[in-house]
Amino acid sequence: MKLPYQRNSIIKSEKLANYLLSLTHQEGKSKAKFFRRIGYNESNITELEQALLKIGKSNAVKVVVKYHTS
């Protein structure tokens, strides 16, 4: 199964900068080390966003988790 509503998929630049690329975020810093090691940083956030969206749009979904906000 493909990602539902994949044409509407977005990734906020703030999420990338303040989480996935943050070396000081408690949970994100290990991910930041990985993404920085493969060449992503604050100067190419758009490229990281596009790469992640491409993965989400071109691969099958393995698990669906329903998330409810209250």
Steps between C-alpha positions, in 0.01 A plus 500: 500500500626848418502791742143634523456858377863507389439797268416706809808391696707776657793521736536823692843661466487578873468128576804425289709781647391470862481121521662295224800730460528620861809379682351626828148352483475219757332253264611642166875528552575140401298550181679830441837325514381255235354762265802727540734208430328441165524867406187677621510817711323835537621616161318226308181436698293514181701214353448292816128573488478393135701182565274399790185576301631295209553203731151539642338526159689223322505221760228282641364567847598224745299606806203730547462668839190706564584818687228695670537845650267608774 
